[in-house]
């Protein structure tokens, strides 16, 4: 059975799950059973910030596979600050560059410590830069990892919009293809000075050699940020 339903029907189904007091794993199980033999892909940046959620997923489901997508922190930090994600917090004043650094490091510390406990056959680390510069090669590796067949449509998602329907990032419709130019951080007057030492160390673990990009090592207290604001901030980390 497939979930070929409208937005309103999906809302009705969601309310039904809530009425039955399904927890997250029960909802995921219900969806996977309905779409079988298709594979359910869950992409949620919030998980990467909370170790307990990652551990719960691993401990309560079988044969999970994990795709870790990483990107040069210079690109992530520049985008985070340029799009003013820090402005979701009206009552908290935090240097946006330090905030972006701290969040990026926290996310990948959690992810790397998590996958260290997972069998190597069940996770793959993909660099965003490799994906946009050689999409065919990288997507073929991901397909092999997931044991699914490769199709050209996977690297041409904009041709018929068949792979990008539904709600999500509205900016996706401003593109017409995968652009290799996106692999390089944007050059701005501030980009030379946006990375803390902690970020540099984590970046090098992921294979990014950042050379002279060092800002200092100021610590940012993230405990004052509400869970709702944190969810919004995490959307700027992907």
MIDOSE-1310 file (N, C-alpha, C; in nm, 2 decimals, decimal comma, always signed):
residues 238
xxxx	+0,08/-0,12/+0,00/+0,00/+0,00/+0,00/+0,09/+0,12/+0,00; +0,04/+0,23/-0,07/+0,12/+0,35/-0,08/+0,04/+0,47/-0,01; +0,12/+0,57/+0,04/+0,05/+0,69/+0,09/+0,03/+0,79/-0,02; -0,05/+0,76/-0,11/-0,09/+0,85/-0,22/-0,21/+0,93/-0,18
xxxx	-0,19/+1,02/-0,09/-0,30/+1,10/-0,03/-0,27/+1,25/-0,04; -0,38/+1,32/-0,02/-0,37/+1,47/-0,03/-0,32/+1,53/+0,11; -0,29/+1,66/+0,11/-0,24/+1,72/+0,23/-0,34/+1,71/+0,34; -0,47/+1,74/+0,31/-0,58/+1,73/+0,41/-0,59/+1,59/+0,46
xxxx	-0,58/+1,49/+0,37/-0,59/+1,35/+0,41/-0,47/+1,31/+0,51; -0,36/+1,37/+0,48/-0,24/+1,35/+0,56/-0,26/+1,41/+0,70; -0,32/+1,53/+0,71/-0,35/+1,59/+0,83/-0,45/+1,50/+0,91; -0,55/+1,45/+0,85/-0,65/+1,36/+0,91/-0,58/+1,24/+0,97
xxxx	-0,49/+1,18/+0,89/-0,41/+1,06/+0,93/-0,33/+1,10/+1,05; -0,26/+1,21/+1,05/-0,18/+1,25/+1,16/-0,26/+1,27/+1,29; -0,38/+1,33/+1,28/-0,46/+1,34/+1,40/-0,51/+1,21/+1,45; -0,53/+1,12/+1,36/-0,56/+0,98/+1,40/-0,45/+0,92/+1,48
xxxx	-0,33/+0,94/+1,44/-0,21/+0,88/+1,51/-0,21/+0,95/+1,65; -0,24/+1,08/+1,66/-0,23/+1,15/+1,79/-0,34/+1,09/+1,88; -0,46/+1,07/+1,82/-0,58/+1,02/+1,90/-0,55/+0,88/+1,96; -0,47/+0,80/+1,88/-0,43/+0,67/+1,93/-0,31/+0,67/+2,02
xxxx	-0,26/+0,79/+2,04/-0,14/+0,81/+2,12/-0,02/+0,74/+2,08; +0,00/+0,73/+1,94/+0,12/+0,67/+1,89/+0,24/+0,75/+1,93; +0,35/+0,68/+1,96/+0,48/+0,75/+1,97/+0,54/+0,76/+1,84; +0,66/+0,83/+1,83/+0,72/+0,85/+1,70/+0,76/+0,72/+1,63
xxxx	+0,81/+0,62/+1,71/+0,85/+0,50/+1,64/+0,73/+0,42/+1,59; +0,62/+0,43/+1,66/+0,50/+0,36/+1,61/+0,45/+0,42/+1,48; +0,46/+0,56/+1,47/+0,42/+0,63/+1,34/+0,52/+0,58/+1,23; +0,65/+0,58/+1,26/+0,74/+0,54/+1,16/+0,72/+0,40/+1,11
xxxx	+0,69/+0,31/+1,21/+0,66/+0,17/+1,17/+0,54/+0,16/+1,09; +0,43/+0,24/+1,12/+0,31/+0,24/+1,04/+0,33/+0,28/+0,90; +0,41/+0,39/+0,88/+0,44/+0,44/+0,75/+0,52/+0,34/+0,67; +0,63/+0,28/+0,73/+0,71/+0,18/+0,66/+0,63/+0,06/+0,62
xxxx	+0,54/+0,01/+0,70/+0,46/-0,10/+0,66/+0,37/-0,07/+0,54; +0,32/+0,05/+0,54/+0,23/+0,09/+0,43/+0,30/+0,11/+0,30; +0,43/+0,15/+0,30/+0,50/+0,18/+0,18/+0,58/+0,07/+0,13; +0,60/-0,04/+0,21/+0,68/-0,15/+0,17/+0,64/-0,20/+0,03
xxxx	+0,74/-0,24/-0,05/+0,89/-0,26/-0,02/+0,97/-0,13/-0,04; +0,91/-0,02/-0,05/+0,99/+0,10/-0,06/+1,06/+0,13/+0,08; +1,16/+0,21/+0,07/+1,24/+0,24/+0,19/+1,20/+0,38/+0,25; +1,17/+0,39/+0,38/+1,14/+0,52/+0,44/+1,27/+0,59/+0,47
xxxx	+1,28/+0,71/+0,43/+1,39/+0,80/+0,46/+1,34/+0,91/+0,55; +1,40/+0,92/+0,66/+1,37/+1,02/+0,76/+1,48/+1,13/+0,77; +1,46/+1,25/+0,73/+1,56/+1,35/+0,73/+1,51/+1,46/+0,83; +1,57/+1,47/+0,94/+1,53/+1,56/+1,05/+1,66/+1,61/+1,12
xxxx	+1,70/+1,74/+1,09/+1,82/+1,79/+1,16/+1,81/+1,79/+1,31; +1,69/+1,80/+1,36/+1,68/+1,81/+1,51/+1,75/+1,69/+1,58; +1,74/+1,57/+1,51/+1,79/+1,45/+1,58/+1,94/+1,46/+1,61; +2,01/+1,53/+1,52/+2,16/+1,54/+1,54/+2,20/+1,62/+1,66
xxxx	+2,11/+1,70/+1,71/+2,14/+1,78/+1,83/+2,11/+1,71/+1,96; +2,04/+1,60/+1,95/+2,00/+1,53/+2,08/+2,04/+1,39/+2,08; +2,14/+1,36/+2,16/+2,20/+1,22/+2,16/+2,09/+1,12/+2,20; +2,00/+1,16/+2,29/+1,90/+1,06/+2,33/+1,81/+1,01/+2,22
xxxx	+1,78/+1,10/+2,13/+1,70/+1,07/+2,01/+1,77/+0,97/+1,92; +1,90/+1,00/+1,89/+1,97/+0,91/+1,81/+1,98/+0,77/+1,87; +2,01/+0,77/+2,00/+2,02/+0,64/+2,07/+1,88/+0,56/+2,07; +1,78/+0,64/+2,09/+1,64/+0,58/+2,09/+1,61/+0,51/+1,96
xxxx	+1,64/+0,58/+1,85/+1,62/+0,53/+1,72/+1,70/+0,40/+1,70; +1,82/+0,40/+1,74/+1,91/+0,29/+1,72/+1,86/+0,17/+1,80; +1,82/+0,20/+1,92/+1,78/+0,09/+2,02/+1,64/+0,03/+1,99; +1,56/+0,11/+1,92/+1,42/+0,06/+1,91/+1,38/+0,02/+1,77
xxxx	+1,47/+0,02/+1,68/+1,44/-0,02/+1,54/+1,55/-0,11/+1,49; +1,52/-0,19/+1,40/+1,62/-0,29/+1,35/+1,67/-0,25/+1,21; +1,80/-0,28/+1,19/+1,87/-0,26/+1,06/+1,86/-0,12/+1,00; +1,86/-0,02/+1,09/+1,87/+0,11/+1,04/+2,00/+0,14/+0,97
xxxx	+1,99/+0,23/+0,87/+2,11/+0,27/+0,80/+2,11/+0,42/+0,81; +2,23/+0,48/+0,82/+2,24/+0,62/+0,84/+2,33/+0,69/+0,73; +2,28/+0,79/+0,67/+2,36/+0,87/+0,58/+2,39/+1,00/+0,64; +2,52/+1,03/+0,67/+2,57/+1,15/+0,73/+2,62/+1,24/+0,62
xxxx	+2,55/+1,35/+0,61/+2,58/+1,45/+0,51/+2,65/+1,57/+0,58; +2,78/+1,60/+0,54/+2,85/+1,71/+0,60/+2,89/+1,81/+0,50; +2,91/+1,93/+0,54/+2,95/+2,04/+0,45/+3,06/+2,12/+0,52; +3,14/+2,18/+0,44/+3,24/+2,27/+0,49/+3,18/+2,37/+0,59
xxxx	+3,23/+2,38/+0,71/+3,17/+2,47/+0,81/+3,17/+2,62/+0,77; +3,27/+2,65/+0,68/+3,27/+2,79/+0,64/+3,15/+2,82/+0,56; +3,10/+2,73/+0,48/+2,98/+2,75/+0,40/+2,86/+2,75/+0,49; +2,85/+2,66/+0,58/+2,74/+2,65/+0,67/+2,73/+2,78/+0,76
xxxx	+2,84/+2,83/+0,81/+2,84/+2,94/+0,90/+2,81/+3,07/+0,82; +2,86/+3,08/+0,70/+2,83/+3,20/+0,62/+2,68/+3,20/+0,58; +2,62/+3,09/+0,55/+2,48/+3,08/+0,52/+2,39/+3,11/+0,64; +2,43/+3,06/+0,75/+2,36/+3,07/+0,88/+2,35/+3,22/+0,91
xxxx	+2,47/+3,29/+0,90/+2,47/+3,43/+0,94/+2,40/+3,52/+0,83; +2,43/+3,49/+0,70/+2,37/+3,57/+0,60/+2,22/+3,56/+0,60; +2,16/+3,44/+0,63/+2,02/+3,43/+0,64/+1,96/+3,47/+0,77; +2,04/+3,51/+0,86/+2,00/+3,57/+0,99/+1,91/+3,47/+1,07
xxxx	+1,96/+3,35/+1,08/+1,89/+3,25/+1,16/+1,89/+3,28/+1,31; +1,99/+3,35/+1,35/+2,00/+3,39/+1,49/+1,89/+3,48/+1,53; +1,82/+3,55/+1,44/+1,72/+3,64/+1,47/+1,59/+3,58/+1,51; +1,58/+3,44/+1,51/+1,46/+3,38/+1,57/+1,45/+3,40/+1,72
xxxx	+1,56/+3,43/+1,78/+1,57/+3,45/+1,92/+1,56/+3,60/+1,95; +1,44/+3,65/+1,98/+1,42/+3,79/+2,00/+1,48/+3,84/+2,13; +1,49/+3,76/+2,23/+1,52/+3,81/+2,36/+1,67/+3,77/+2,40; +1,74/+3,70/+2,31/+1,88/+3,66/+2,34/+1,97/+3,72/+2,24
xxxx	+2,07/+3,79/+2,29/+2,18/+3,85/+2,21/+2,30/+3,76/+2,21; +2,33/+3,70/+2,10/+2,45/+3,61/+2,08/+2,52/+3,64/+1,95; +2,65/+3,66/+1,96/+2,72/+3,68/+1,83/+2,69/+3,56/+1,73; +2,63/+3,60/+1,62/+2,59/+3,49/+1,53/+2,70/+3,40/+1,48
xxxx	+2,82/+3,45/+1,46/+2,93/+3,37/+1,41/+2,97/+3,27/+1,52; +2,98/+3,31/+1,64/+3,01/+3,21/+1,75/+2,89/+3,11/+1,77; +2,77/+3,16/+1,76/+2,65/+3,07/+1,77/+2,66/+2,96/+1,66; +2,68/+3,00/+1,54/+2,69/+2,91/+1,43/+2,80/+2,81/+1,45
xxxx	+2,92/+2,86/+1,49/+3,03/+2,77/+1,52/+2,99/+2,66/+1,63; +2,94/+2,71/+1,74/+2,91/+2,62/+1,85/+2,80/+2,52/+1,81; +2,70/+2,55/+1,73/+2,60/+2,46/+1,69/+2,65/+2,36/+1,59; +2,74/+2,40/+1,50/+2,79/+2,31/+1,40/+2,88/+2,21/+1,47
xxxx	+2,96/+2,25/+1,56/+3,05/+2,16/+1,64/+2,96/+2,06/+1,72; +2,86/+2,11/+1,79/+2,78/+2,02/+1,87/+2,71/+1,91/+1,79; +2,66/+1,95/+1,67/+2,59/+1,86/+1,58/+2,68/+1,75/+1,54; +2,80/+1,78/+1,50/+2,89/+1,68/+1,44/+2,96/+1,60/+1,55
xxxx	+2,98/+1,66/+1,67/+3,03/+1,58/+1,78/+2,93/+1,47/+1,82; +2,80/+1,50/+1,82/+2,70/+1,40/+1,85/+2,69/+1,30/+1,74; +2,70/+1,34/+1,62/+2,69/+1,24/+1,51/+2,80/+1,15/+1,50; +2,93/+1,20/+1,51/+3,04/+1,11/+1,51/+3,05/+1,02/+1,63
xxxx	+3,02/+1,07/+1,75/+3,02/+0,98/+1,86/+2,91/+0,87/+1,85; +2,80/+0,90/+1,78/+2,70/+0,81/+1,76/+2,74/+0,70/+1,66; +2,79/+0,74/+1,55/+2,82/+0,64/+1,45/+2,94/+0,55/+1,49; +3,02/+0,60/+1,58/+3,13/+0,51/+1,63/+3,08/+0,39/+1,69
xxxx	+2,95/+0,39/+1,74/+2,89/+0,27/+1,81/+2,81/+0,19/+1,71; +2,80/+0,23/+1,59/+2,72/+0,16/+1,49/+2,82/+0,08/+1,39; +2,78/-0,04/+1,35/+2,86/-0,11/+1,26/+2,89/-0,03/+1,13; +3,01/-0,04/+1,08/+3,05/+0,04/+0,97/+2,96/+0,01/+0,84
xxxx	+2,90/-0,10/+0,84/+2,82/-0,14/+0,72/+2,69/-0,07/+0,72; +2,65/+0,00/+0,83/+2,52/+0,07/+0,84/+2,53/+0,22/+0,84; +2,64/+0,28/+0,81/+2,64/+0,42/+0,79/+2,74/+0,46/+0,68; +2,72/+0,57/+0,62/+2,80/+0,63/+0,52/+2,81/+0,78/+0,54
xxxx	+2,93/+0,83/+0,53/+2,95/+0,98/+0,54/+2,97/+1,04/+0,40; +2,89/+1,13/+0,37/+2,89/+1,20/+0,23/+2,92/+1,34/+0,25; +3,02/+1,39/+0,17/+3,05/+1,53/+0,17/+2,96/+1,60/+0,07; +2,90/+1,71/+0,11/+2,82/+1,79/+0,02/+2,90/+1,83/-0,10
xxxx	+3,02/+1,87/-0,08/+3,10/+1,92/-0,19/+3,12/+1,81/-0,30; +3,14/+1,68/-0,25/+3,15/+1,57/-0,35/+3,02/+1,55/-0,42; +2,91/+1,56/-0,35/+2,78/+1,54/-0,40/+2,75/+1,64/-0,52; +2,78/+1,76/-0,50/+2,75/+1,86/-0,60/+2,85/+1,86/-0,72
xxxx	+2,97/+1,82/-0,69/+3,07/+1,82/-0,80/+3,07/+1,69/-0,88; +3,03/+1,58/-0,81/+3,03/+1,45/-0,88/+2,90/+1,37/-0,84; +2,78/+1,43/-0,87/+2,66/+1,37/-0,82/+2,64/+1,23/-0,86; +2,67/+1,19/-0,98/+2,65/+1,05/-1,03/+2,73/+0,95/-0,95
xxxx	+2,85/+0,98/-0,93/+2,94/+0,89/-0,85/+2,89/+0,88/-0,71; +2,86/+0,99/-0,64/+2,82/+0,98/-0,50/+2,68/+0,92/-0,49; +2,58/+0,95/-0,58/+2,45/+0,89/-0,57/+2,46/+0,74/-0,59; +2,55/+0,69/-0,68/+2,57/+0,55/-0,70/+2,62/+0,48/-0,58
xxxx	+2,71/+0,55/-0,51/+2,76/+0,49/-0,38/+2,65/+0,48/-0,28; +2,56/+0,58/-0,27/+2,45/+0,58/-0,18/+2,35/+0,47/-0,21; +2,32/+0,46/-0,34/+2,23/+0,35/-0,38/+2,29/+0,21/-0,35; +2,42/+0,19/-0,37/+2,48/+0,07/-0,34/+2,47/+0,04/-0,19
xxxx	+2,49/+0,15/-0,11/+2,48/+0,14/+0,04/+2,34/+0,10/+0,08; +2,24/+0,15/+0,01/+2,10/+0,12/+0,05/+2,05/+0,00/-0,02; +2,13/-0,06/-0,11/+2,09/-0,18/-0,18/+1,96/-0,15/-0,27; +1,97/-0,04/-0,34/+1,86/+0,00/-0,43/+1,92/+0,03/-0,56
xxxx	+1,84/+0,02/-0,67/+1,90/+0,05/-0,80/+1,92/+0,20/-0,83; +2,02/+0,23/-0,91/+2,05/+0,37/-0,95/+1,96/+0,41/-1,07; +1,91/+0,53/-1,06/+1,83/+0,58/-1,18/+1,88/+0,72/-1,20; +1,89/+0,76/-1,33/+1,94/+0,89/-1,37/+1,85/+1,00/-1,31
xxxx	+1,72/+0,98/-1,29/+1,63/+1,08/-1,23/+1,68/+1,13/-1,10; +1,76/+1,05/-1,03/+1,81/+1,08/-0,90/+1,91/+1,20/-0,90; +1,98/+1,22/-1,01/+2,07/+1,33/-1,02/+2,01/+1,44/-1,11; +1,89/+1,43/-1,16/+1,82/+1,53/-1,23/+1,68/+1,55/-1,17
xxxx	+1,68/+1,58/-1,04/+1,55/+1,60/-0,97/+1,46/+1,71/-1,01; +1,52/+1,81/-1,08/+1,45/+1,93/-1,12/+1,38/+1,91/-1,26; +1,41/+1,81/-1,33/+1,36/+1,79/-1,47/+1,21/+1,79/-1,47; +1,15/+1,70/-1,39/+1,00/+1,69/-1,39/+0,94/+1,72/-1,25
xxxx	+1,03/+1,77/-1,16/+0,98/+1,80/-1,02/+0,92/+1,68/-0,95; +0,94/+1,56/-1,01/+0,87/+1,44/-0,95/+0,93/+1,40/-0,81; +1,05/+1,45/-0,79/+1,12/+1,41/-0,66/+1,11/+1,52/-0,56; +1,05/+1,64/-0,59/+1,06/+1,75/-0,50/+0,92/+1,81/-0,47
xxxx	+0,82/+1,72/-0,48/+0,68/+1,77/-0,45/+0,66/+1,77/-0,30; +0,56/+1,85/-0,25/+0,53/+1,86/-0,11/+0,59/+1,98/-0,05; +0,57/+1,99/+0,08/+0,62/+2,10/+0,16/+0,77/+2,09/+0,19; +0,84/+2,20/+0,22/+0,98/+2,19/+0,24/+1,04/+2,33/+0,22
xxxx	+1,17/+2,32/+0,18/+1,24/+2,45/+0,15/+1,19/+2,51/+0,02; +1,13/+2,63/+0,03/+1,08/+2,70/-0,09/+1,19/+2,74/-0,19; +1,31/+2,75/-0,14/+1,42/+2,80/-0,22/+1,46/+2,69/-0,33; +1,42/+2,57/-0,30/+1,45/+2,46/-0,39/+1,40/+2,48/-0,53
xxxx	+1,29/+2,55/-0,55/+1,23/+2,58/-0,68/+1,30/+2,69/-0,75; +1,40/+2,75/-0,69/+1,47/+2,86/-0,75/+1,59/+2,80/-0,83; +1,61/+2,67/-0,82/+1,72/+2,61/-0,89/+1,67/+2,52/-1,01; +1,76/+2,50/-1,10/+1,72/+2,41/-1,21/+1,81/+2,29/-1,23
xxxx	+1,91/+2,28/-1,14/+2,00/+2,17/-1,15/+2,10/+2,17/-1,04; +2,18/+2,06/-1,03/+2,28/+2,05/-0,93/+2,40/+2,13/-0,98; +2,45/+2,23/-0,90/+2,56/+2,32/-0,95/+2,68/+2,29/-0,87; +2,79/+2,26/-0,94/+2,92/+2,23/-0,87/+2,98/+2,35/-0,81
xxxx	+2,94/+2,47/-0,85/+2,99/+2,60/-0,79/+2,95/+2,61/-0,65; +2,85/+2,54/-0,60/+2,81/+2,55/-0,46/+2,91/+2,48/-0,37; +3,00/+2,41/-0,42/+3,09/+2,34/-0,33/+3,19/+2,43/-0,26; +3,21/+2,55/-0,31/+3,31/+2,65/-0,25/+3,23/+2,75/-0,16
xxxx	+3,29/+2,78/-0,05/+3,23/+2,88/+0,04/+3,22/+3,01/-0,03; +3,11/+3,09/+0,00/+3,10/+3,22/-0,06/+3,21/+3,31/+0,00; +3,26/+3,40/-0,08/+3,37/+3,49/-0,04/+3,30/+3,62/+0,01; +3,32/+3,65/+0,13/+3,27/+3,78/+0,18/+3,38/+3,85/+0,26
xxxx	+3,35/+3,97/+0,31/+3,45/+4,04/+0,38/+3,47/+3,98/+0,52; +3,37/+3,90/+0,57/+3,38/+3,85/+0,70/+3,42/+3,70/+0,71; +3,41/+3,63/+0,59/+3,43/+3,49/+0,59/+3,57/+3,44/+0,63; +3,66/+3,53/+0,62/+3,80/+3,50/+0,66/+3,81/+3,48/+0,81
xxxx	+3,71/+3,52/+0,89/+3,74/+3,52/+1,03/+3,62/+3,47/+1,11; +3,57/+3,35/+1,07/+3,45/+3,30/+1,13/+3,46/+3,17/+1,20; +3,58/+3,11/+1,21/+3,59/+2,98/+1,26/+3,67/+2,97/+1,39; +3,61/+2,91/+1,49/+3,68/+2,89/+1,62/+3,78/+2,77/+1,61
xxxx	+3,86/+2,76/+1,70/+3,96/+2,65/+1,70/+3,89/+2,52/+1,71; +3,78/+2,51/+1,79/+3,71/+2,39/+1,81/+3,65/+2,35/+1,68; +3,59/+2,44/+1,61/+3,53/+2,41/+1,48/+3,64/+2,36/+1,38; +3,76/+2,42/+1,38/+3,87/+2,38/+1,29/+3,91/+2,24/+1,32
xxxx	+3,92/+2,20/+1,45/+3,95/+2,06/+1,48/+3,85/+1,96/+1,43; +3,72/+1,99/+1,45/+3,61/+1,91/+1,41/+3,61/+1,90/+1,25; +3,63/+2,01/+1,19/+3,64/+2,02/+1,04/+3,75/+1,92/+0,99; +3,86/+1,93/+1,05/+3,97/+1,84/+1,01/+3,94/+1,69/+1,02
xxxx	+3,86/+1,66/+1,13/+3,82/+1,52/+1,15/+3,73/+1,47/+1,03; +3,66/+1,57/+0,97/+3,57/+1,54/+0,86/+3,64/+1,55/+0,73; +3,77/+1,58/+0,73/+3,85/+1,59/+0,61/+3,86/+1,73/+0,54; +3,82/+1,83/+0,62/+3,83/+1,97/+0,57/+3,96/+2,04/+0,63
xxxx	+4,05/+2,08/+0,54/+4,17/+2,14/+0,59/+4,15/+2,29/+0,58; +4,13/+2,36/+0,69/+4,09/+2,50/+0,69/+4,20/+2,60/+0,70; +4,32/+2,55/+0,71/+4,44/+2,64/+0,71/+4,43/+2,75/+0,81; +4,43/+2,88/+0,77/+4,44/+2,99/+0,86/+4,31/+3,04/+0,92
xxxx	+4,20/+2,97/+0,89/+4,07/+3,02/+0,94/+4,05/+2,99/+1,09; +4,09/+3,09/+1,17/+4,07/+3,07/+1,32/+4,02/+3,21/+1,37; +3,92/+3,20/+1,46/+3,86/+3,32/+1,51/+3,89/+3,33/+1,66; +3,92/+3,23/+1,73/+3,93/+3,23/+1,87/+3,86/+3,11/+1,93
xxxx	+3,83/+3,11/+2,06/+3,76/+2,99/+2,11/+3,66/+3,03/+2,22; +3,58/+3,14/+2,19/+3,48/+3,18/+2,28/+3,37/+3,07/+2,29; +3,32/+3,05/+2,41/+3,22/+2,95/+2,43/+3,08/+3,02/+2,43; +2,98/+2,95/+2,37/+2,84/+3,01/+2,37/+2,76/+2,91/+2,45
xxxx	+2,68/+2,97/+2,55/+2,59/+2,89/+2,63/+2,46/+2,87/+2,55; +2,44/+2,75/+2,51/+2,32/+2,72/+2,43/+2,20/+2,68/+2,52; +2,22/+2,67/+2,65/+2,11/+2,62/+2,74/+2,00/+2,72/+2,75; +2,03/+2,85/+2,72/+1,92/+2,96/+2,73/+1,83/+2,96/+2,61
xxxx	+1,86/+2,88/+2,51/+1,78/+2,88/+2,39/+1,67/+2,78/+2,40; +1,55/+2,83/+2,38/+1,43/+2,74/+2,39/+1,43/+2,63/+2,29; +1,36/+2,52/+2,32/+1,36/+2,41/+2,22/+1,30/+2,45/+2,09; +1,20/+2,53/+2,09/+1,14/+2,58/+1,97/+1,24/+2,66/+1,88
xxxx	+1,31/+2,75/+1,95/+1,41/+2,83/+1,88/+1,52/+2,74/+1,83; +1,56/+2,64/+1,91/+1,67/+2,55/+1,86/+1,63/+2,47/+1,74; +1,50/+2,43/+1,73/+1,46/+2,36/+1,61/+1,47/+2,45/+1,49; +1,44/+2,58/+1,50/+1,45/+2,67/+1,39/+1,60/+2,70/+1,35
xxxx	+1,68/+2,71/+1,46/+1,83/+2,73/+1,43/+1,89/+2,61/+1,36; +1,85/+2,49/+1,40/+1,90/+2,37/+1,34/+1,87/+2,36/+1,19; +1,77/+2,42/+1,14/+1,73/+2,42/+1,00/+1,84/+2,50/+0,92; +1,92/+2,59/+0,99/+2,02/+2,66/+0,93/+2,15/+2,58/+0,92
xx	+2,16/+2,46/+0,98/+2,28/+2,38/+0,98/+2,28/+2,29/+0,87; +2,18/+2,28/+0,78/+2,18/+2,19/+0,67/+2,17/+2,26/+0,54
